[in-house]
Amino acid sequence: MQPNTAKVRRFLRRLASPVYPRHARLVVCERCYSDFVNPVSWQVQGETHWWIRLRCGECGLVREVEVTNEDAKRFEGELDRGVQEIAADVARLDREHMLADSSTLTAALDRDLIDPTDFCR
């Protein structure tokens, strides 16, 4: 009897949840259209579907969707690309800060404003 109960729950959840176009990208917010949507929680729904609670980092909209394995894999790929973009930006900013710091340190050393004893305890 339990498998039937799970099927009924999934069916009722599908009826109660909003319907989004299949072509919509899960990473894009339905309200503000930013691409800051991230999964908050998720569960496997049978062999072919996932239930995912999504939250927009821009406007805070929370929504729940049920997607196929294919859609979930595509969403995971988009999230991975976003993480890679953020990591690349962090590395670039870190390099820029290091260059600025090293230029400042070099200028201070050239002008004898600091010496090795400034770095001793």
Number of C-alpha atoms within 10 A of each C-alpha: 5 7 8 9 10 13 13 12 12 16 11 11 15 15 10 9 12 10 11 12 6 9 7 10 16 25 22 15 24 17 11 13 13 14 18 18 24 20 18 13 11 14 11 14 17 11 8 10 16 19 20 21 16 21 20 23 14 14 14 14 14 16 17 19 17 22 19 15 15 12 17 17 12 15 18 16 12 16 19 12 12 15 12 12 12 12 12 12 12 12 12 12 12 12 12 12 12 12 12 12 12 12 12 12 14 13 13 13 13 11 9 9 10 14 11 7 7 8 7 6 4
